[in-house]
Amino acid sequence: MDSFSTVIRTASHEQHTEAETSTFMSDLLDGRLGVAAYARYTEQLWFVYEALETGTERLAADPVAGPFIRPELFRLAALERDLAHLRGAGWRAGLRALPETEEYAARVKECADGWPAGYIAHHYTRYLGDLSGGQIIRGRAEKTWGFARKGDGVRFYVFEEIANPAAFKRGYRDLLDALPADELEKQRVVTECKRAFALNTAVFRALGAEFPLSA
């Protein structure tokens, strides 16, 4: 029988691929969009991580979510530094969430407030993705827009407190495998994982509509 971390990865593979290969992300990574599109994407991430990282003190005490609350993963401070670099000191005044981003952040908050196992589904899809595919985005962004290596503009993708990402990810999967939940609850978590990817893809679609490539 497959471990839960394998089940969750396999079940969400299709949605994961769809998110990674969205038109917006493909255009961004291929250098076909300007830095304004990258800044707008970074801005949307702020809303999602604000939802993920608000109330973590309470979640840290929860028997289900607690083991996953690891301060070395937190991204909000890095995102804010990137936004200050991309948008200037007054970046907060210009923050605008897309409707799709609002829906995504609202769902994360809903799970954080009332369903710790569901919160883990969002935690997993975001942070493990950042540790993996996020590194590709960082490299492309540095090359395309001239950001300093691992510096302002791409700090969101730099996990300074995680010396060995591969080992960290193995430990994270061990936590998933040890999740104190029955099979029915685990299936609900898998379903929420798929929902997280779908919400993320909807944000990419909206960004793609906002930054269409001129024919």
N, C-alpha and C positions, 0 to 999 in steps of 0.2 A: 504494500500500500504506500502510495506517495506521501511524503511529508507535506504539512500544510503550506510551507513556504513554496514548495514545488507546485502544489495545486493552485495557489494564488497567482504565481508567475505564469503558469500555463493558461489558466482561465482568462487572464487579462492580456494575453499576448497580442490578440488581434487588435484590440483597442489601443494598446501601447504603440503598435506599428502605425496605426492610423494617425495617432497624435504626432508621432515622430516625423511622418512623411506628409504632414499637412502642407498645403501650398505655401502658406505664410512662412512656416519654419524652413521649408526647402529654399524659398527665395531669400530668406534672411541669411541662412548658412552659406548660400552660394554667392553672397555679396551683391545680390541684385537690388537690395533695399538699402536705404540710407540709415544713418545713425538715429534719425527721428523714429523710425519703426522699432529699432532696438530699445530706445528709451521708452516708448509707449508700451512695449511688451514688459519691460522691467517694472514699469508703473503698475501694470495689472498684477504682476507677481506680488507686489507690496500688499495688495488687498487680501490675497489668498494667504500669505504668510502671517499677516496681522491676525487673521482668523485662526490660523493654526497655533500661533504662539501666545495668544491672549488666554489667560486662565490656565497656563501650564502648571502653575503652583498647585492648583486644585487637582488637576489631572495627575500630577506626580504622586499624589497620595492614593490614587485609585488602584485597586489590585490588578485590574486588566490593563489599563493604559500606562500606569506608573513606570514599568520597566522601559518603556519606549521614550520617555521624556528625558532626553539627553541634551544638556545645554550646548555641547560641542556641535550639535546639528543646527542650532538656532540661526536663522538667516536674516531676521528683520534689521538688525543693526548694520549688517553688510549691505543690504538692499538700500537702506537710507543713505549710506555713504555713496553708493553708486548713483543714486538719484540726485544727490547734491552735486556730484561730478557731471552728470549728464544734463541736468536741468538748472543748476545754479542753486544758490542758498535759499531761494524762495520756492523750492520745488513743491512743498506741501500745499501751497495755495493753488497750484495748478493740477493737483491730483484729481483724476476723473476715471471712475470705474466704468467699463462697458457693462451693459445690462447682463451680459453673459458672465462677466466677472463677478457681478453682484450676486448672481444666482449661485455661482460656485462657492464664493466666500460664505454666503448664507447657509449653504448645506454643510460646510465644514464646521461652522459655529453651532449649527443644530446638533451635529454629532458630538462635538466637544461638550456641549451643555447637557446632553441627555442620553448619549449612547457611546460609551468609551470604546467599545469594540469597533463600532463604525468609524470613530475618529482614527483608529489605527489604520483603517483602509486608506484614508486620505494621507496620513502620516507616511505610510509605506510608499504610495505612488509618488509623492513629492520628493521626500528626502533621498530615497534610494535612487530615484531618477536623477536627482541633482549630483549625487556622488558618481553616477555612471555617465549617462549621455550628456549631462551638464558640462562635462569637461571638454566635450567636442565643441559646444557652443562657445565656451571661454576661449579656446584656441582660435576659432574662426573670428570671434569678435576682436581679439587682440590684433590679428593679422589684417582684418578688413578696416577697422577704424582706428588703429594705432594706439590702443590702450597699452599702458605699461603692463608687462607680464605679471599677472596675478595682482594688478594694482587697481586703482580707482576706476570704476566702470565695469569691472568684472569680479569684484570681491564677492559677490553673491555665490560664485562658483568655486570659491577658495575656502576649503575647510582646514583652517590653520591648526585646529586642535585635533585633527584626525591624521595621525602620522601614517597609518597603513589602511587606506580605504578598503582594500580587499578583505583584510582581517575584520574590519568593522562590519562590513556587509555580511560576512559569515556569522558574526555574533548576532547581528540583527535577525538573520534568518533563523537562528537558534531560538531567539525570543518568539518569533512567529510560530515555530514548531511547538513551543511550550505554552502557547496561548491557553489560558484557563477558560475554555469554552467548549460546549458540546458540538456535535456535528451540524446541527441545525443552525446554531449561531455562526459557525465557521462558514457555512454556505451564505448566510446573510452578509458576512464580511466580504466574501468573494464578489457577491452582487454589488456591494457598495464600492468595491475596488473598480469594477467595470463602470459604475456610475461616475466615479472620480475621473477616469480617463475620458469619458464622454463629455463631462463638464469642461475639462481642459481643452478638448478638441473644439468645443463650441467657442471657446475664447479665441483659439487660433483662427477659426473660421471668420469670426467678427473682425479680428485684426487684419485678416486677408482682404476683407471687404473695405476696410479703412485705408489699406495701403496696397491698392491694386497696381500691378506692373502696367505701365503704359504700353499699349500695343505697338 
